[in-house]
Amino acid sequence: AMIQGGMGIAAGGNINPKGVSMFEPIGGSAPKYKGKNVINPLAAICAGGMMLEHLGEEKAGRTIENAVMKITGKHLKSLAAGHMGHSTTEVGNMVVKYVKES
């Protein structure tokens, strides 16, 4: 977790080449943050992008990945919960903005 910047930062996929695959943010639960709007949503968003690529929607997946790279490179103070400089909602809205612009 420390290499990537903390828990809940990476996305993962459990790939089944012959059937249903599953994509999710990697990390544990964080009940102390419930309802505080401070959790970094990018791992969950990236998991969605991975799923799109797996389903053959490469352009859509890359669009999400590029949006996330812009946000992490330009807008976030930290990837850690409560230290991003933006709320969960604001970060999600930034992704939407960059996706719409591309």
TALINQUI-V507918 format. One record per residue. N is the residue number from 1. RES is the residue in three letters. PHI is phi in whole degrees, -180 to 180 (none if undefined). OMEGA is omega in whole degrees, -180 to 180 (* if undefined). Layout:
# TALINQUI-V507918
n->[N | N]
res->[RES | RES]
phi->[PHI | PHI]
omega->[OMEGA | OMEGA]
This chain:
# TALINQUI-V507918
n->[1 | 2 | 3 | 4 | 5 | 6 | 7 | 8 | 9 | 10 | 11 | 12 | 13 | 14 | 15 | 16 | 17 | 18 | 19 | 20 | 21 | 22 | 23 | 24 | 25 | 26 | 27 | 28 | 29 | 30 | 31 | 32 | 33 | 34 | 35 | 36 | 37 | 38 | 39 | 40 | 41 | 42 | 43 | 44 | 45 | 46 | 47 | 48 | 49 | 50 | 51 | 52 | 53 | 54 | 55 | 56 | 57 | 58 | 59 | 60 | 61 | 62 | 63 | 64 | 65 | 66 | 67 | 68 | 69 | 70 | 71 | 72 | 73 | 74 | 75 | 76 | 77 | 78 | 79 | 80 | 81 | 82 | 83 | 84 | 85 | 86 | 87 | 88 | 89 | 90 | 91 | 92 | 93 | 94 | 95 | 96 | 97 | 98 | 99 | 100 | 101 | 102]
res->[ALA | MET | ILE | GLN | GLY | GLY | MET | GLY | ILE | ALA | ALA | GLY | GLY | ASN | ILE | ASN | PRO | LYS | GLY | VAL | SER | MET | PHE | GLU | PRO | ILE | GLY | GLY | SER | ALA | PRO | LYS | TYR | LYS | GLY | LYS | ASN | VAL | ILE | ASN | PRO | LEU | ALA | ALA | ILE | CYS | ALA | GLY | GLY | MET | MET | LEU | GLU | HIS | LEU | GLY | GLU | GLU | LYS | ALA | GLY | ARG | THR | ILE | GLU | ASN | ALA | VAL | MET | LYS | ILE | THR | GLY | LYS | HIS | LEU | LYS | SER | LEU | ALA | ALA | GLY | HIS | MET | GLY | HIS | SER | THR | THR | GLU | VAL | GLY | ASN | MET | VAL | VAL | LYS | TYR | VAL | LYS | GLU | SER]
phi->[none | -69 | -62 | -91 | 112 | 134 | -69 | 78 | -95 | -95 | -105 | -142 | -136 | -101 | -93 | -116 | -63 | -110 | -165 | -71 | -112 | -129 | -126 | -161 | -72 | -92 | 156 | -102 | -83 | -139 | -60 | -67 | -98 | -56 | 76 | -96 | 60 | -123 | -77 | -73 | -88 | -66 | -65 | -66 | -66 | -65 | -61 | -63 | -64 | -61 | -62 | -60 | -61 | -61 | -83 | 93 | -97 | -60 | -62 | -64 | -63 | -66 | -61 | -65 | -59 | -64 | -62 | -64 | -63 | -63 | -66 | -68 | -81 | -118 | -118 | -94 | -76 | -157 | -93 | -76 | -56 | 82 | -127 | -74 | 88 | -147 | -78 | -55 | -62 | -63 | -65 | -60 | -66 | -64 | -60 | -58 | -60 | -67 | -64 | -65 | -75 | -90]
omega->[-177 | -179 | -177 | 177 | 177 | 179 | 176 | -178 | -176 | 174 | 179 | 177 | 172 | -171 | 174 | -176 | -178 | -177 | -176 | 175 | -178 | -179 | -176 | 170 | 179 | 179 | 179 | 176 | 180 | -176 | -179 | 180 | -177 | 177 | -177 | 177 | -179 | -178 | 177 | -177 | -170 | 178 | 178 | 179 | 178 | 176 | 175 | 177 | 177 | 179 | 179 | 178 | 179 | -180 | 178 | 179 | -174 | -178 | 179 | 179 | 178 | 178 | 178 | 180 | 179 | 177 | 180 | 179 | 178 | -178 | -179 | -180 | -172 | -166 | -173 | 175 | -178 | 174 | -175 | 178 | 178 | -177 | -177 | -174 | 180 | 177 | 175 | -179 | -180 | 179 | 177 | 179 | 176 | 178 | 179 | -179 | -179 | 178 | 180 | -179 | -176 | *]
